Amino acid sequence: LDEMSDSTFTISNLGMFGVEHFTAIINPPNVAILAVGAAVEQPVITTDPKTGEKKLGIGHIMQMTMSSDHRVVDGAMAAQYLATVRDLLEKPASLLV
């Protein structure tokens, strides 16, 4: 318990330097670190909400990797956290509801 007290969460952003993907290393007393890469324009397939028609367009793709101490954070909970972060980034207006 002493090793886990005063634990923190860190976000490491190398995207501002053009790094697309990296894996960050946890530094004690952190329990997790989120590595955020650059948002890169790539071709994406979108679906028109009215017609259901699929279209090819340009979107921004950003990769994130989370390293966590499994003595504290269960892998399934970490996956749920990343899914929530993804949903909020894809639909920021949902933060207002």
C-alpha positions in Angstrom: 0.0 0.0 0.0 2.9 2.4 0.8 4.2 2.0 -2.8 0.8 2.9 -4.3 0.0 6.0 -2.2 0.2 9.5 -3.7 0.1 7.9 -7.2 -0.5 10.1 -10.2 -1.4 9.9 -13.9 0.7 11.6 -16.5 0.1 12.6 -20.1 3.1 12.8 -22.4 2.6 14.6 -25.7 5.3 14.3 -28.4 2.7 15.0 -31.1 3.7 18.7 -31.0 7.1 17.6 -32.3 5.6 15.6 -35.2 6.0 12.2 -33.5 3.1 10.0 -34.7 3.4 7.1 -32.2 5.5 6.3 -29.2 5.3 4.3 -25.9 5.9 6.2 -22.7 7.5 4.6 -19.7 5.9 4.9 -16.2 7.9 6.9 -13.7 7.2 6.1 -10.0 5.0 7.1 -8.2 2.8 7.3 -11.3 0.4 4.4 -11.9 -0.2 5.2 -15.6 1.1 7.4 -18.5 -0.8 8.3 -21.7 1.4 8.8 -24.7 -0.2 11.1 -27.3 1.0 11.3 -30.8 0.5 13.9 -33.6 -2.9 14.2 -35.4 -2.1 13.2 -39.0 -4.4 13.7 -42.0 -5.3 10.4 -43.6 -8.0 9.0 -45.8 -11.1 7.9 -43.9 -14.5 6.4 -44.7 -17.4 8.3 -43.3 -21.1 7.4 -43.3 -23.7 10.0 -44.0 -26.1 9.9 -41.1 -29.2 10.7 -43.2 -28.6 8.4 -46.2 -26.2 5.8 -44.7 -24.1 6.3 -47.8 -20.3 5.8 -47.3 -17.9 8.4 -48.5 -14.2 8.6 -48.8 -12.8 11.8 -47.2 -9.9 13.2 -45.2 -9.8 12.9 -41.5 -7.3 13.4 -38.6 -6.0 10.2 -36.9 -4.2 10.5 -33.6 -2.6 7.5 -31.9 -2.5 7.1 -28.1 -0.9 4.5 -26.0 -1.4 4.0 -22.3 1.1 2.2 -20.1 -0.2 1.3 -16.6 1.0 -0.4 -13.5 -1.2 -3.6 -13.3 -0.8 -3.8 -9.5 -3.1 -0.7 -9.4 -4.9 -0.5 -12.8 -6.7 -3.5 -14.3 -6.1 -3.8 -18.1 -9.9 -3.9 -18.8 -10.4 -0.6 -16.9 -7.5 1.0 -18.8 -9.2 -0.1 -22.1 -12.5 1.5 -20.9 -10.7 4.7 -20.0 -9.0 4.9 -23.5 -12.4 4.2 -25.1 -14.0 7.1 -23.2 -11.1 9.4 -24.1 -11.5 8.5 -27.7 -15.3 9.0 -27.6 -14.9 12.5 -26.0 -12.3 13.5 -28.6 -14.4 12.3 -31.5 -17.5 14.1 -30.1 -16.4 17.0 -27.9 -20.0 18.4 -27.7 -20.9 15.5 -25.6 -19.0 17.1 -22.7 -21.6 19.8 -22.7 -24.6 17.5 -22.2 
